Amino acid sequence: EKSMFATEGNDIILPYSFEASDDYFRVTWTCTPNPGRVATFLVNEGRITDVGQDRKMKLLPDCSLQINKLRREDAGLYIGVLKNENRQNLLLNILESKSVTLSCSLHGYDICTDITEREIKFTWFHENGSELNGDTRYHIHQKRCRSALTVTLDQSDHNRNWTCQLTVDGRVKSSASYITTVSGRISASLLLFTPMLDAPIFTDFVMLCIDARGEREREREIYPRKLNTSTILKAFLFLHLTTVVSYCLI
């Protein structure tokens, strides 16, 4: 039997890929150990009629089964039977929906006050380099000197990189890359912090903090793995990153 994984709240298609030679036949999908979850479909010259009990399920033209808005109780062994002969067994595993929030904050003398005319912008990037603008999985909350990216994680986000980039007056000043881990518990780690050497250090300083939340637990973790800085900046950044770590773990 084949195993499939999907995230709670998403849709999934359980493949069947069978081409029936008859014009009229019956397809039944049953979920065990929940025998009450039965979906029966009649196919007549390509027209599909749902005669089952579960309206979340939809039969596709190739007899695959589409399940919408997955819940944890949808997990189980699905058995597809066509014309009481051809069987397809699929084990569906449901991953609990979890989210992680990555934050970038700017701290400096007067730069975040309303009286300054400096243009401050945070931009979030996917690991493939594309800019994240927000959709059903990504939500970006912006303030003048803080940006937060909340991601509803799925299994494809395991070991995925996310980058926050700061520009001031149209010039890139700093960036940080994070890596998310999806397993029994979720976490996010600071992978790379890169200040630009032309940035006025005591004016434009980025304080980076991670806030990772799951449905069953709440964690706050930050792990600086590598600092890409010049020798002059190392001591300064170490002091501030130490402060950030203490702040995030409170």
C-alpha beads as a LAMMPS data file, in Angstrom:
LAMMPS data file: protein, C-alpha beads

250 atoms
249 bonds

1 atom types
1 bond types

-500.0 500.0 xlo xhi
-500.0 500.0 ylo yhi
-500.0 500.0 zlo zhi

Masses

1 110.0

Atoms # bond

1 1 1 0.000 0.000 0.000
2 1 1 1.141 3.551 -0.712
3 1 1 1.447 6.230 1.984
4 1 1 0.573 9.866 1.404
5 1 1 0.989 12.932 3.635
6 1 1 -1.114 16.081 3.715
7 1 1 -1.566 19.045 6.036
8 1 1 -4.745 19.683 7.991
9 1 1 -6.936 22.242 6.203
10 1 1 -5.546 21.512 2.730
11 1 1 -7.050 19.467 -0.112
12 1 1 -5.611 16.216 -1.449
13 1 1 -6.130 13.868 -4.389
14 1 1 -5.839 10.117 -3.810
15 1 1 -4.757 8.737 -7.197
16 1 1 -6.453 5.834 -8.897
17 1 1 -5.597 6.272 -12.588
18 1 1 -7.864 3.574 -13.975
19 1 1 -9.483 3.801 -17.389
20 1 1 -12.706 1.841 -17.440
21 1 1 -13.820 0.304 -20.711
22 1 1 -17.499 0.225 -19.742
23 1 1 -19.843 3.175 -20.101
24 1 1 -21.551 2.475 -16.774
25 1 1 -19.816 1.389 -13.570
26 1 1 -19.652 1.984 -9.809
27 1 1 -16.693 3.344 -7.824
28 1 1 -16.542 3.081 -4.034
29 1 1 -13.973 4.627 -1.705
30 1 1 -14.002 3.453 1.911
31 1 1 -11.928 4.762 4.814
32 1 1 -10.832 2.374 7.570
33 1 1 -10.826 2.103 10.556
34 1 1 -13.860 4.367 10.074
35 1 1 -16.288 2.178 8.095
36 1 1 -18.903 4.930 8.192
37 1 1 -16.761 7.029 5.817
38 1 1 -17.964 5.661 2.485
39 1 1 -18.162 7.530 -0.801
40 1 1 -19.952 5.816 -3.692
41 1 1 -20.076 7.187 -7.209
42 1 1 -21.911 6.049 -10.328
43 1 1 -20.281 6.822 -13.663
44 1 1 -22.547 6.803 -16.715
45 1 1 -20.926 7.748 -20.035
46 1 1 -18.505 10.077 -18.275
47 1 1 -21.140 11.698 -16.054
48 1 1 -20.400 11.222 -12.350
49 1 1 -23.205 10.948 -9.796
50 1 1 -22.443 11.058 -6.077
51 1 1 -24.616 8.583 -4.181
52 1 1 -22.422 8.429 -1.076
53 1 1 -22.649 10.030 2.326
54 1 1 -19.621 12.297 2.476
55 1 1 -19.898 15.558 0.521
56 1 1 -16.242 16.428 1.183
57 1 1 -15.223 13.797 -1.357
58 1 1 -15.272 14.254 -5.111
59 1 1 -14.552 11.684 -7.799
60 1 1 -12.320 12.843 -10.645
61 1 1 -12.573 11.593 -14.262
62 1 1 -9.725 9.085 -13.776
63 1 1 -11.496 7.685 -10.649
64 1 1 -9.077 9.404 -8.268
65 1 1 -10.635 10.777 -5.083
66 1 1 -10.377 14.427 -4.065
67 1 1 -10.882 15.263 -0.367
68 1 1 -11.392 18.917 0.566
69 1 1 -10.458 20.750 3.772
70 1 1 -8.747 17.863 5.501
71 1 1 -9.302 17.235 9.204
72 1 1 -7.372 14.947 11.523
73 1 1 -10.211 12.422 11.463
74 1 1 -9.738 12.055 7.689
75 1 1 -6.551 10.053 8.295
76 1 1 -6.738 6.331 7.636
77 1 1 -6.528 3.602 5.021
78 1 1 -8.549 4.415 1.900
79 1 1 -9.670 1.532 -0.279
80 1 1 -10.896 2.324 -3.755
81 1 1 -12.907 -0.367 -5.538
82 1 1 -14.019 -0.147 -9.151
83 1 1 -16.645 -2.622 -10.434
84 1 1 -15.995 -4.809 -7.354
85 1 1 -12.742 -5.935 -8.942
86 1 1 -9.938 -3.377 -9.133
87 1 1 -8.660 -2.250 -5.733
88 1 1 -6.441 0.665 -4.777
89 1 1 -5.116 0.948 -1.196
90 1 1 -3.745 4.289 0.048
91 1 1 -2.722 5.203 3.599
92 1 1 -3.422 8.893 4.265
93 1 1 -1.498 10.630 7.060
94 1 1 -2.665 14.068 8.243
95 1 1 -0.066 16.522 9.529
96 1 1 -1.304 18.883 12.197
97 1 1 -1.497 22.450 10.915
98 1 1 1.249 24.565 12.482
99 1 1 2.551 28.036 11.871
100 1 1 5.755 29.929 12.510
101 1 1 6.239 33.681 12.773
102 1 1 9.548 35.245 11.720
103 1 1 10.180 38.843 12.771
104 1 1 12.593 41.553 11.683
105 1 1 12.906 44.708 13.792
106 1 1 14.939 47.867 13.297
107 1 1 16.269 49.795 16.293
108 1 1 18.247 53.036 16.106
109 1 1 18.445 56.632 17.264
110 1 1 15.395 58.554 15.931
111 1 1 15.160 56.394 12.797
112 1 1 11.837 54.855 13.859
113 1 1 10.181 58.079 14.991
114 1 1 7.493 59.842 12.986
115 1 1 9.634 62.948 12.545
116 1 1 12.192 61.247 10.322
117 1 1 11.610 61.216 6.578
118 1 1 13.746 58.171 5.889
119 1 1 12.097 55.412 3.877
120 1 1 12.264 52.049 5.639
121 1 1 11.193 48.853 3.885
122 1 1 11.275 45.163 4.821
123 1 1 11.023 42.538 2.071
124 1 1 10.617 38.783 2.549
125 1 1 12.003 36.275 0.042
126 1 1 11.391 32.599 -0.617
127 1 1 14.488 30.392 -0.918
128 1 1 14.095 30.426 -4.728
129 1 1 14.587 34.205 -4.669
130 1 1 10.974 35.173 -5.326
131 1 1 9.419 37.920 -3.206
132 1 1 6.669 36.911 -0.792
133 1 1 3.622 39.174 -1.033
134 1 1 1.204 37.156 1.072
135 1 1 -1.368 34.533 0.081
136 1 1 -3.327 31.766 1.790
137 1 1 -0.174 30.337 3.406
138 1 1 1.802 33.526 3.968
139 1 1 0.686 36.540 5.970
140 1 1 2.897 39.628 6.294
141 1 1 2.224 42.236 8.963
142 1 1 4.156 45.477 8.483
143 1 1 4.877 48.370 10.775
144 1 1 7.367 51.155 10.218
145 1 1 10.280 49.434 11.955
146 1 1 9.034 45.862 12.223
147 1 1 7.894 43.173 9.823
148 1 1 6.471 39.772 10.728
149 1 1 5.996 36.858 8.328
150 1 1 3.603 34.125 9.490
151 1 1 3.754 30.881 7.511
152 1 1 1.346 27.970 7.761
153 1 1 3.839 25.150 7.441
154 1 1 3.526 21.939 5.502
155 1 1 6.001 19.100 4.996
156 1 1 7.631 20.832 2.006
157 1 1 8.834 23.590 4.375
158 1 1 11.222 21.235 6.197
159 1 1 14.747 22.730 6.038
160 1 1 13.450 25.647 3.950
161 1 1 15.173 29.035 3.954
162 1 1 13.376 32.379 4.354
163 1 1 15.089 35.756 4.008
164 1 1 14.207 39.169 5.417
165 1 1 15.874 42.143 3.705
166 1 1 16.004 45.707 5.023
167 1 1 16.342 48.737 2.788
168 1 1 16.670 52.317 4.029
169 1 1 16.158 55.145 1.524
170 1 1 16.252 52.612 -1.299
171 1 1 19.598 51.075 -0.284
172 1 1 19.940 47.523 1.061
173 1 1 21.276 47.755 4.618
174 1 1 20.981 44.257 6.032
175 1 1 19.416 40.825 5.588
176 1 1 18.847 37.669 7.595
177 1 1 18.082 34.116 6.515
178 1 1 16.121 31.656 8.613
179 1 1 15.604 27.910 8.269
180 1 1 12.409 26.145 9.382
181 1 1 12.256 22.577 10.676
182 1 1 9.038 20.576 10.439
183 1 1 8.890 17.474 12.613
184 1 1 7.244 16.489 15.887
185 1 1 7.720 20.092 16.985
186 1 1 8.416 23.117 14.830
187 1 1 11.346 25.454 15.137
188 1 1 13.006 28.279 13.269
189 1 1 16.689 29.111 13.399
190 1 1 18.705 32.172 12.428
191 1 1 20.935 30.787 9.691
192 1 1 22.813 33.841 8.408
193 1 1 22.948 37.483 9.489
194 1 1 24.508 39.875 6.964
195 1 1 24.943 43.574 7.752
196 1 1 26.055 45.726 4.836
197 1 1 29.402 47.361 5.548
198 1 1 28.251 50.799 4.411
199 1 1 25.390 50.855 6.930
200 1 1 25.801 53.357 9.775
201 1 1 25.997 50.852 12.616
202 1 1 24.755 52.984 15.483
203 1 1 21.876 54.344 13.417
204 1 1 20.636 51.422 11.310
205 1 1 20.724 48.257 13.364
206 1 1 18.478 45.271 12.747
207 1 1 17.375 43.261 15.742
208 1 1 16.160 39.881 14.524
209 1 1 13.849 37.738 16.605
210 1 1 12.029 34.479 15.942
211 1 1 8.664 33.566 17.401
212 1 1 7.651 29.998 16.553
213 1 1 4.161 28.878 17.513
214 1 1 2.441 25.512 17.216
215 1 1 -1.089 24.534 18.173
216 1 1 0.043 22.432 21.127
217 1 1 3.094 24.296 22.260
218 1 1 4.755 27.671 22.000
219 1 1 8.474 28.013 21.508
220 1 1 10.846 30.909 21.124
221 1 1 14.189 29.877 19.717
222 1 1 17.056 31.655 18.043
223 1 1 20.331 30.029 17.064
224 1 1 22.997 32.173 15.364
225 1 1 24.947 29.651 13.306
226 1 1 27.118 31.959 11.261
227 1 1 27.858 35.675 11.314
228 1 1 29.090 37.195 8.086
229 1 1 30.685 40.352 9.453
230 1 1 33.953 42.219 9.307
231 1 1 36.395 42.076 12.217
232 1 1 35.381 45.584 13.303
233 1 1 31.731 44.632 13.659
234 1 1 32.103 41.275 15.395
235 1 1 32.253 42.476 18.986
236 1 1 29.372 44.913 18.484
237 1 1 27.132 42.343 16.838
238 1 1 27.943 39.716 19.449
239 1 1 26.779 42.008 22.228
240 1 1 23.548 42.876 20.458
241 1 1 22.785 39.349 19.320
242 1 1 23.319 38.163 22.897
243 1 1 20.759 40.740 23.986
244 1 1 18.360 39.541 21.305
245 1 1 18.725 35.907 22.387
246 1 1 17.937 36.834 25.968
247 1 1 14.944 38.893 24.864
248 1 1 13.514 36.149 22.664
249 1 1 13.787 33.430 25.273
250 1 1 11.963 35.378 28.012

Bonds

1 1 1 2
2 1 2 3
3 1 3 4
4 1 4 5
5 1 5 6
6 1 6 7
7 1 7 8
8 1 8 9
9 1 9 10
10 1 10 11
11 1 11 12
12 1 12 13
13 1 13 14
14 1 14 15
15 1 15 16
16 1 16 17
17 1 17 18
18 1 18 19
19 1 19 20
20 1 20 21
21 1 21 22
22 1 22 23
23 1 23 24
24 1 24 25
25 1 25 26
26 1 26 27
27 1 27 28
28 1 28 29
29 1 29 30
30 1 30 31
31 1 31 32
32 1 32 33
33 1 33 34
34 1 34 35
35 1 35 36
36 1 36 37
37 1 37 38
38 1 38 39
39 1 39 40
40 1 40 41
41 1 41 42
42 1 42 43
43 1 43 44
44 1 44 45
45 1 45 46
46 1 46 47
47 1 47 48
48 1 48 49
49 1 49 50
50 1 50 51
51 1 51 52
52 1 52 53
53 1 53 54
54 1 54 55
55 1 55 56
56 1 56 57
57 1 57 58
58 1 58 59
59 1 59 60
60 1 60 61
61 1 61 62
62 1 62 63
63 1 63 64
64 1 64 65
65 1 65 66
66 1 66 67
67 1 67 68
68 1 68 69
69 1 69 70
70 1 70 71
71 1 71 72
72 1 72 73
73 1 73 74
74 1 74 75
75 1 75 76
76 1 76 77
77 1 77 78
78 1 78 79
79 1 79 80
80 1 80 81
81 1 81 82
82 1 82 83
83 1 83 84
84 1 84 85
85 1 85 86
86 1 86 87
87 1 87 88
88 1 88 89
89 1 89 90
90 1 90 91
91 1 91 92
92 1 92 93
93 1 93 94
94 1 94 95
95 1 95 96
96 1 96 97
97 1 97 98
98 1 98 99
99 1 99 100
100 1 100 101
101 1 101 102
102 1 102 103
103 1 103 104
104 1 104 105
105 1 105 106
106 1 106 107
107 1 107 108
108 1 108 109
109 1 109 110
110 1 110 111
111 1 111 112
112 1 112 113
113 1 113 114
114 1 114 115
115 1 115 116
116 1 116 117
117 1 117 118
118 1 118 119
119 1 119 120
120 1 120 121
121 1 121 122
122 1 122 123
123 1 123 124
124 1 124 125
125 1 125 126
126 1 126 127
127 1 127 128
128 1 128 129
129 1 129 130
130 1 130 131
131 1 131 132
132 1 132 133
133 1 133 134
134 1 134 135
135 1 135 136
136 1 136 137
137 1 137 138
138 1 138 139
139 1 139 140
140 1 140 141
141 1 141 142
142 1 142 143
143 1 143 144
144 1 144 145
145 1 145 146
146 1 146 147
147 1 147 148
148 1 148 149
149 1 149 150
150 1 150 151
151 1 151 152
152 1 152 153
153 1 153 154
154 1 154 155
155 1 155 156
156 1 156 157
157 1 157 158
158 1 158 159
159 1 159 160
160 1 160 161
161 1 161 162
162 1 162 163
163 1 163 164
164 1 164 165
165 1 165 166
166 1 166 167
167 1 167 168
168 1 168 169
169 1 169 170
170 1 170 171
171 1 171 172
172 1 172 173
173 1 173 174
174 1 174 175
175 1 175 176
176 1 176 177
177 1 177 178
178 1 178 179
179 1 179 180
180 1 180 181
181 1 181 182
182 1 182 183
183 1 183 184
184 1 184 185
185 1 185 186
186 1 186 187
187 1 187 188
188 1 188 189
189 1 189 190
190 1 190 191
191 1 191 192
192 1 192 193
193 1 193 194
194 1 194 195
195 1 195 196
196 1 196 197
197 1 197 198
198 1 198 199
199 1 199 200
200 1 200 201
201 1 201 202
202 1 202 203
203 1 203 204
204 1 204 205
205 1 205 206
206 1 206 207
207 1 207 208
208 1 208 209
209 1 209 210
210 1 210 211
211 1 211 212
212 1 212 213
213 1 213 214
214 1 214 215
215 1 215 216
216 1 216 217
217 1 217 218
218 1 218 219
219 1 219 220
220 1 220 221
221 1 221 222
222 1 222 223
223 1 223 224
224 1 224 225
225 1 225 226
226 1 226 227
227 1 227 228
228 1 228 229
229 1 229 230
230 1 230 231
231 1 231 232
232 1 232 233
233 1 233 234
234 1 234 235
235 1 235 236
236 1 236 237
237 1 237 238
238 1 238 239
239 1 239 240
240 1 240 241
241 1 241 242
242 1 242 243
243 1 243 244
244 1 244 245
245 1 245 246
246 1 246 247
247 1 247 248
248 1 248 249
249 1 249 250
